[in-house]
Amino acid sequence: MPTKRSPAHPGGILKRHYLEPLSLTISMVATALGVSRKTVSKIVNEHGDITPDMSLRLAKAFRTTPELWLNLQRNYDLWHASHDSHAWQRARIVMAHSTHGSAHSRSAWAF
């Protein structure tokens, strides 16, 4: 069941746990990451996403893992998809739980 409170945007985590405590500016981080100031600004201000490429850059710069950044982004995106869009609720179950035979057998399909 989805939670009521949104997970933190990865840009907020970057700002609160890395930039502020280390007294880093957006320009300093952009230079270290080899990206534009605009790119980092969008992420820090929660208007940009963490891409796989950016996760690798952040992991190297802050000695974390790319998975940390990608998981933060994934959790944020999934929460918003489940709360902001009801389209997913119209999806139908394709596979019924089956205790007999293979899950790939035609009888397991629930149409």
PAPATOR-310137 format. One line per 10 residues: number of its first residue (from 1); their letters; for each residue x, y, z of N, C-alpha, C. Coordinates in nm, 3 decimals, always signed. Atoms other than C-alpha are relative to their C-alpha. Layout:
BEGIN
NUM> a> X Y Z X Y Z X Y Z | ...
REM end
This chain:
BEGIN
1> mptkrspahp> +0.084 -0.118 +0.000 +0.000 +0.000 +0.000 +0.089 +0.125 +0.000 | -0.082 -0.121 +0.006 +0.140 +0.339 -0.095 -0.011 +0.084 +0.127 | +0.001 -0.088 -0.117 +0.238 +0.577 +0.182 -0.060 +0.134 -0.037 | +0.063 -0.129 +0.024 +0.072 +0.916 +0.223 +0.100 +0.111 -0.022 | -0.100 -0.105 +0.010 +0.394 +1.115 +0.237 +0.100 -0.030 -0.112 | -0.093 +0.016 +0.112 +0.610 +1.167 -0.069 +0.142 -0.021 +0.049 | -0.143 +0.012 -0.031 +0.968 +1.042 -0.052 +0.070 +0.130 -0.042 | -0.077 -0.119 +0.035 +1.227 +1.317 -0.070 +0.051 -0.011 -0.144 | -0.058 -0.006 +0.134 +1.334 +1.424 -0.416 +0.152 -0.015 +0.015 | -0.145 +0.016 -0.013 +1.696 +1.320 -0.477 +0.076 +0.133 +0.000
11> ggilkrhyle> -0.064 -0.131 -0.002 +1.782 +1.685 -0.541 -0.001 +0.062 +0.138 | +0.006 -0.048 -0.137 +1.667 +1.772 -0.191 +0.102 -0.070 +0.088 | -0.101 +0.077 -0.074 +1.887 +1.496 -0.051 +0.139 +0.053 -0.034 | -0.129 -0.054 +0.043 +2.179 +1.625 -0.255 +0.027 +0.134 +0.068 | -0.017 -0.134 -0.060 +2.125 +1.977 -0.124 +0.023 -0.008 +0.151 | -0.005 +0.003 -0.147 +2.064 +1.895 +0.244 +0.114 -0.083 +0.058 | -0.099 +0.092 -0.056 +2.313 +1.612 +0.290 +0.140 +0.014 -0.059 | -0.131 -0.013 +0.064 +2.596 +1.712 +0.058 +0.039 +0.147 -0.022 | -0.038 -0.138 +0.031 +2.594 +2.072 -0.069 +0.008 +0.087 +0.125 | +0.002 -0.088 -0.119 +2.494 +2.250 +0.253 +0.107 -0.037 +0.103
21> plsltismva> -0.101 +0.032 -0.102 +2.711 +2.055 +0.501 +0.144 +0.022 -0.047 | -0.135 -0.016 +0.053 +3.013 +2.078 +0.271 +0.025 +0.141 -0.054 | -0.008 -0.139 +0.050 +2.947 +2.446 +0.183 +0.036 +0.005 -0.149 | -0.023 +0.005 +0.145 +2.941 +2.359 -0.187 -0.106 +0.082 -0.072 | +0.095 -0.073 +0.084 +2.780 +2.584 -0.446 -0.041 -0.089 -0.117 | +0.045 +0.072 +0.119 +2.586 +2.461 -0.746 +0.109 +0.004 -0.107 | -0.108 -0.013 +0.100 +2.867 +2.592 -0.967 +0.117 -0.093 +0.031 | -0.110 +0.089 -0.039 +3.129 +2.399 -0.771 -0.034 -0.145 -0.032 | +0.042 +0.138 +0.026 +2.931 +2.076 -0.798 -0.006 -0.025 -0.151 | +0.008 +0.015 +0.146 +2.863 +2.132 -1.169 +0.139 -0.021 -0.060
31> talgvsrktv> -0.138 +0.013 +0.049 +3.235 +2.176 -1.233 +0.056 -0.137 +0.034 | -0.051 +0.131 -0.043 +3.322 +1.864 -1.032 -0.064 -0.114 -0.078 | +0.072 +0.106 +0.071 +3.058 +1.659 -1.215 +0.023 +0.006 -0.151 | -0.019 -0.015 +0.144 +3.150 +1.793 -1.559 -0.129 +0.024 -0.075 | +0.128 -0.033 +0.063 +2.799 +1.919 -1.632 -0.025 +0.150 +0.016 | +0.031 -0.142 -0.010 +2.636 +2.258 -1.668 -0.058 +0.035 +0.137 | +0.058 -0.051 -0.123 +2.534 +2.470 -1.373 -0.152 -0.018 -0.003 | +0.145 +0.014 +0.016 +2.178 +2.459 -1.510 -0.046 -0.142 +0.033 | +0.036 +0.140 -0.027 +2.172 +2.078 -1.493 -0.005 -0.027 +0.150 | -0.004 +0.023 -0.145 +2.273 +2.071 -1.126 -0.108 +0.083 +0.069
41> skivnehgdi> +0.102 -0.086 -0.059 +2.043 +2.363 -1.043 -0.138 -0.063 -0.011 | +0.131 +0.064 +0.018 +1.743 +2.179 -1.189 -0.018 -0.116 +0.098 | +0.010 +0.113 -0.093 +1.820 +1.871 -0.979 -0.015 +0.050 +0.143 | +0.001 -0.050 -0.138 +1.890 +2.062 -0.656 -0.133 +0.070 +0.032 | +0.127 -0.069 -0.020 +1.572 +2.268 -0.703 -0.120 -0.089 -0.030 | +0.103 +0.103 +0.015 +1.375 +1.946 -0.762 -0.083 +0.014 -0.127 | +0.065 -0.010 +0.131 +1.293 +2.017 -1.126 +0.066 -0.091 -0.103 | -0.071 +0.091 +0.089 +1.531 +1.762 -1.277 +0.015 -0.137 +0.063 | -0.011 +0.138 -0.046 +1.572 +1.387 -1.252 +0.145 -0.047 +0.002 | -0.130 +0.066 -0.003 +1.870 +1.172 -1.167 +0.000 -0.107 -0.109
51> tpdmslrlak> -0.013 +0.098 +0.108 +1.966 +0.984 -1.483 +0.108 -0.102 +0.039 | -0.108 +0.094 -0.029 +2.189 +0.676 -1.485 +0.139 +0.066 -0.012 | -0.127 -0.069 +0.015 +2.474 +0.895 -1.614 +0.028 +0.090 +0.120 | -0.019 -0.090 -0.114 +2.421 +1.150 -1.338 +0.024 -0.080 +0.127 | -0.022 +0.082 -0.120 +2.403 +0.872 -1.078 +0.146 -0.045 +0.010 | -0.142 +0.038 +0.001 +2.751 +0.758 -1.183 +0.089 +0.117 +0.041 | -0.078 -0.120 -0.032 +2.885 +1.113 -1.160 -0.011 +0.034 +0.149 | +0.021 -0.031 -0.142 +2.730 +1.175 -0.817 +0.068 -0.102 +0.089 | -0.063 +0.106 -0.079 +2.851 +0.840 -0.687 +0.151 +0.020 +0.009 | -0.144 -0.021 +0.000 +3.207 +0.917 -0.788 +0.036 +0.124 +0.082
61> afrttpelwl> -0.031 -0.127 -0.067 +3.200 +1.276 -0.660 -0.018 -0.007 +0.152 | +0.032 +0.002 -0.143 +3.047 +1.195 -0.320 +0.026 -0.135 +0.066 | -0.037 +0.132 -0.054 +3.181 +0.841 -0.273 -0.121 -0.077 +0.053 | +0.120 +0.080 -0.030 +2.839 +0.680 -0.274 -0.010 -0.106 -0.109 | +0.022 +0.096 +0.108 +2.689 +0.429 -0.514 -0.100 +0.059 -0.099 | +0.101 -0.045 +0.095 +2.495 +0.493 -0.834 -0.140 -0.049 +0.041 | +0.129 +0.056 -0.043 +2.223 +0.271 -0.689 -0.070 +0.089 +0.101 | +0.060 -0.093 -0.097 +2.169 +0.516 -0.403 -0.082 +0.105 -0.073 | +0.066 -0.110 +0.071 +2.081 +0.796 -0.645 -0.114 -0.050 -0.086 | +0.107 +0.055 +0.083 +1.880 +0.578 -0.881 -0.117 -0.049 +0.084
71> nlqrnydlwh> +0.109 +0.044 -0.088 +1.682 +0.425 -0.593 -0.078 +0.118 +0.055 | +0.071 -0.120 -0.046 +1.602 +0.770 -0.456 -0.093 +0.052 -0.109 | +0.082 -0.048 +0.111 +1.477 +0.875 -0.799 -0.116 -0.094 -0.028 | +0.105 +0.098 +0.026 +1.284 +0.552 -0.852 -0.110 +0.008 +0.104 | +0.100 -0.008 -0.107 +1.111 +0.576 -0.514 -0.085 +0.126 -0.014 | +0.071 -0.126 +0.020 +1.019 +0.939 -0.580 -0.097 -0.011 -0.118 | +0.083 +0.013 +0.120 +0.887 +0.861 -0.929 -0.117 -0.095 +0.021 | +0.108 +0.096 -0.022 +0.686 +0.556 -0.822 -0.107 +0.056 +0.092 | +0.098 -0.058 -0.092 +0.523 +0.740 -0.534 -0.089 +0.099 -0.075 | +0.078 -0.100 +0.073 +0.418 +1.025 -0.762 -0.087 -0.064 -0.108
81> ashdshawqr> +0.082 +0.069 +0.099 +0.298 +0.789 -1.034 -0.123 -0.063 +0.064 | +0.113 +0.066 -0.066 +0.079 +0.605 -0.785 -0.097 +0.099 +0.065 | +0.087 -0.099 -0.064 -0.060 +0.925 -0.630 -0.054 +0.105 -0.096 | +0.039 -0.108 +0.090 -0.081 +1.168 -0.921 -0.078 -0.049 -0.120 | +0.067 +0.053 +0.117 -0.221 +0.940 -1.187 -0.083 -0.121 +0.040 | +0.086 +0.114 -0.031 -0.514 +0.706 -1.158 -0.011 -0.095 -0.119 | +0.003 +0.085 +0.119 -0.454 +0.557 -1.502 +0.043 -0.143 +0.033 | -0.049 +0.133 -0.034 -0.264 +0.265 -1.346 -0.109 -0.083 +0.067 | +0.108 +0.073 -0.068 -0.579 +0.175 -1.148 -0.096 -0.064 -0.100 | +0.088 +0.058 +0.102 -0.762 +0.102 -1.475 +0.060 -0.125 -0.063
91> arivmahsth> -0.065 +0.120 +0.056 -0.513 -0.170 -1.564 -0.068 -0.124 +0.054 | +0.062 +0.126 -0.041 -0.652 -0.522 -1.552 +0.107 -0.102 +0.032 | -0.090 +0.110 -0.034 -0.489 -0.826 -1.399 +0.003 -0.096 -0.118 | -0.016 +0.090 +0.112 -0.351 -1.046 -1.673 +0.014 -0.143 +0.048 | -0.023 +0.134 -0.050 -0.240 -1.344 -1.468 -0.076 -0.021 +0.130 | +0.065 +0.038 -0.125 -0.458 -1.509 -1.207 +0.094 -0.094 +0.074 | -0.082 +0.094 -0.077 -0.292 -1.697 -0.925 -0.049 -0.141 -0.030 | +0.034 +0.136 +0.034 -0.282 -2.061 -1.019 +0.080 -0.095 +0.087 | -0.070 +0.101 -0.080 -0.201 -2.353 -0.793 +0.023 -0.126 -0.081 | -0.014 +0.119 +0.083 -0.222 -2.604 -1.078 +0.076 +0.035 -0.128
101> gsahsrsawa> -0.071 -0.015 +0.126 +0.024 -2.633 -1.364 +0.085 +0.125 -0.008 | -0.091 -0.111 +0.028 +0.245 -2.375 -1.519 -0.074 +0.133 -0.002 | +0.058 -0.135 +0.005 +0.180 -2.004 -1.481 -0.015 +0.045 -0.145 | +0.008 -0.038 +0.140 +0.225 -1.989 -1.858 -0.112 -0.073 -0.073 | +0.107 +0.072 +0.067 -0.064 -2.226 -1.930 -0.117 +0.094 -0.025 | +0.111 -0.087 +0.041 -0.366 -2.072 -2.101 -0.103 +0.015 +0.112 | +0.100 -0.008 -0.107 -0.589 -2.151 -1.800 +0.039 +0.100 +0.108 | -0.043 -0.096 -0.102 -0.381 -1.915 -1.586 -0.033 +0.144 -0.039 | +0.031 -0.136 +0.044 -0.478 -1.612 -1.796 -0.139 +0.040 +0.046 | +0.129 -0.045 -0.055 -0.759 -1.409 -1.640 -0.057 +0.112 -0.087
111> f> +0.064 -0.101 +0.086 -0.948 -1.233 -1.919 -0.149 -0.008 +0.011
REM end
